[in-house]
Every structure is written in C-alpha cells, then in structure tokens.
Amino acid sequence: MPRVTVNVKWGKEKFTNIECDTDEPPVLFKAQLFALSGVQPERQKVMIKGKTIKDDDWEGAKLKDGVTLLMMGSAEALPEAPVEKTVFLEDMSDAQRAEALELPTGLENLGNTCYMNATVQCLKSVPELQEALKKYQGQAFEGGTVQPGPAITAGMRDLYNLMDQTPESVPPIMFLNLLHMVFPRFAEKSEQGGFQQHDANECWTELVRCLQQKLTGEPESDQSAAANRTFMDQFFSGEFIQTWKCIESEEQAVTKTKETFYQLSCFIEKEVKYMLTGLQSRLKEHIVKRSSILDRDAQFEKSSKINRLPAYLSVQFVRFYFKEKDAINAKILKDVKFSQSLDLFDMCTEELQKKLTPMRERFREDEDKRVEELQKAKEAGKALVTEKKTKSEPFSFPEDVGSSNSGYYELKAVLTHKGRSSSSGHYVAWVRRKADNWVMFDDDKVSPVTTEDILKLSGGGDWHCAYVLLYGPRILNVPIDQIQSEGEDNSAEVTMETS
C-alpha cells in the first residue's frame, strides 16, 4: 500500500497522523517533517525498528498505518569548534594579555630600576615630546664621547621607538647603560652586588635637564625667541615673578626677580591636606638675606606669582626628608588629596590673569551650553547622547608656543612610591589613556585601572603614595557647526565627540 498514515516521535514531541507516500522518495517525507519540526532534511535521522531510512529509497522500511517512527536531529545548527583554542585572560602571558587588551608596552626591571621605568613611562604620556624625539637626529655617542644631553635624548628616542613596535615588555638595557655612563651615581651597587634603589624624582629632573639641552623648540612667530628656547623650555618650563621686601627697613627698595621652574613643589606640612594648599604655602615666605641699607643680614618677605604657565606641569610631593638618626631619606606618609583637574589662576600675576581670562570665558560658555542642552533633554524626557564633529582649540598663546592659555589642567600621569624611604621600596607609573581609562605600569606588568584607583594614591599608609604628578593642558573641543557659524577656519583635523 503506497500511502500510509504514521506517527513520528522527536524528543519529547510526537507528530501524529502524518501521511506518507511511499511512491515518492523519502526526502519528500523528510520535507514534511522539516515543516513540523524545523529540522533540516539533511540533518534528520529517521528510523523504524532500528533501521535508518535513506533519502532516495524506502528499502527495508516496513511501513503500515499507525506505526511510529523515531526522528533525531536538532533544529539549530551545532556550534562549530573554534579554529583557535580559546585562551582565558587569566591563562595568558603578560604579552598576550597586553595585546588582547590593547595595552601599552611595559619595561622589564633590570635590578632596582623601577625608578627609571616609572619616570620613562610618565614622560611618554606627552604626545608632543614623543614627536620631538622622533625628529631628533643626534646619536648617543657624538665624537666618540658620551655627553649627557645627546646620550639621554637619543637613548629615550630609541627606547620609545622600540616600545611602539611590540606589545611585549622591553628590557631597557641600552638606556640604562647610557644613564649609568652619564650619571654614575645611578650605577652604584649595594653590598649584595645589585644596583641600588634611587629617587625617581632625581631621575626625572636629570632626564628633563638632558632633554632641555638637545630637543629643538617648535617654530615661533618671534624668531629671536625661538632661537633661544628649546622644546622643554616651551612645553615644560614656567616662570615666577618674585617680589622682595625688607621687613626691617622701609628705606630698602622693593626689588623684583624672575625664576624659571620646571617643576612645582607641594610641601607637606602639618596643616596641608590638599595639594593646592601645599603649592600655595610657599608663595609667601620669610627669607634672611643681605640688606644693602642696613649693611647686615635682615628679614625679607618673598612673594612669588607665576608669570608663565607651561602646557605640561609636573608637581613633586616633598615626601622625603633626611633622618639623621637612621641616616636615611625617611618618608612622610600623610594623606594629601589631589584632583583630576587643576586650576592655577589664583597663583598667577595680574598680568597673566588678564591674558588667561578670554580662554577661560570660552570654557565657561561651553560648560553653560552643555548644562543647558542637558536640561532641555531632561525636560523632554530624552537622553542626551549625540555625536558631534569637533575641533580642538589651541591650548597655547599664539605668540608663546608650549604655554597654557587658560590655567586649566587635566591629570595625565602619576608616579608613586611604596615604602618608607626614597632609597628603598618600589616605584610605579599610572598613566591616563583617555577619559576614565588609566593604565598601571608596574615595570613589565601592565594593567588597566580607573580614576577611582588613581584617587586612592593620595597617601596615608603603606600603599602606593603619589610622589610626582604630571598635568597636561585641558583641551577645548568646539563643535564644527559652531565654528562655521562664527566664520572660522575649520580645515584642522576634526574628531568625533560623544556627549
């Protein structure tokens, strides 16, 4: 009998009274089952009493009305085995983890060289410095001799190039050798034969001084000024105007002097709880010096105000002092808070404040506009998520390359120390990549961290304490449509900003 009515059991389901025409090939019957179950015919296995029914004939299949067939097969395709074996993050090597998370390159510790590694990583956070180093054509060994400026500058250039070419950690052997050659104190060894630990800020200061000697400044409108200013002078140096007034004699004329600085110091005194307080505490102090009127040493009041702000500002927390009893540089563990943003307007001269005001007004206008847009979106019950093409406004005065034209700064990097003295313990670099994304460089171990982790570095215990902070310029990003409406040139590179 060519036509029969059968039942089909598929897992927990059962299809009843299915008409089966044995004059047609079994593949048509399987098409009926596909319509009922969703299992593709090529993935069906239909059986009767242990006998598998083929696609092209019914050979061996004894069908009759009411018989029950068994079907096996899944409606969804089975997952294919991955081409490459899955490796979980915790099972990866440091190099594999860095590549998977797109992390920057770490530096191997060559024996108490964390002070150098942390300093190098923090300075690498300055994009303009990296570009200036790439342009440097000098060699470490000039004229067969080793001089600090050329050696360190060429060494940092080559080290940064190497770090940019691989996700794997790099052993900074050549740079360490150059550092030892030009600064022998960093090559001193302990009684055990290994390299001694050193103060990271001393290393920072020496590297900046060497770069200041050799890196050519960017072109300036005032060519005479450009001839005398190097890259580090432009982007890392500030200037104090100091006023000297004799307290003991009104006849002593008030004098003013200028002082260039490459770093500000936060003095950690008893009443200091915040970094800005520590910075301001030494703007006015009493100094003993020679009075020409009194013809003797006298008390002078020294008042300092900033007359030039650099684009990149480093701040040292003065945490170490010499402890005569133990003959070591002991550490002040006091908790001193620092912020992600820094405003130095109040520390500037009146003249500089007037110059900073126009850009600061533009920042305020931009902030007010964002608040207004957010309020309108809130009233409309909509989320403010809009992508805008923006242009980054210059952060320097046109006539002063590398300066800050607003006095606003954003934290770029933190160099921390963990331990009780500058000649022991461990140094680590914490570098901001973008927004809330930071990276911790613990020598060759590189890990992603957040702003919350950074704010825990303020001190107060044996955990990592902020020792040197590097602030960079706060950038004003203006929407392109606003620029066009104002008739400005928008030929510069634009970026997409999500607010």
Salt bridges, closest charged atoms under 4 A:
GLU19 OE2 - ARG3 NH1 2.70
ASP21 OD2 - ARG3 NH2 3.49
ASP55 OD1 - LYS30 NZ 2.56
ASP94 OD1 - ARG97 NH1 3.00
GLU131 OE2 - LYS134 NZ 3.60
ASP158 OD1 - ARG157 NE 2.98
ASP164 OD1 - LYS124 NZ 2.91
GLU202 OE1 - ARG185 NE 3.63
GLU206 OE2 - ARG185 NH2 2.79
GLU206 OE1 - ARG209 NH1 2.81
GLU220 OE1 - ARG229 NH2 2.73
GLU248 OE1 - ARG296 NH2 2.86
GLU269 OE2 - ARG282 NH2 2.98
GLU285 OE2 - LYS302 NZ 3.92
ASP295 OD1 - ARG290 NH2 2.93
ASP326 OD2 - LYS323 NZ 3.63
ASP335 OD2 - LYS337 NZ 3.19
ASP343 OD2 - ARG360 NH2 2.86
GLU361 OE2 - ARG364 NH1 3.24
ASP366 OD2 - ARG370 NE 2.98
GLU367 OE2 - ARG474 NH2 2.53
GLU372 OE2 - LYS376 NZ 3.37
GLU373 OE1 - LYS388 NZ 3.23
GLU393 OE1 - ARG362 NH1 2.93
GLU399 OE2 - LYS355 NZ 3.55
ASP400 OD1 - ARG229 NH2 2.96
ASP400 OD1 - ARG308 NH2 2.99
GLU410 OE1 - ARG432 NH1 3.94
ASP442 OD1 - HIS426 NE2 2.60
ASP462 OD1 - ARG420 NE 2.72
GLU497 OE1 - ARG370 NH2 2.86
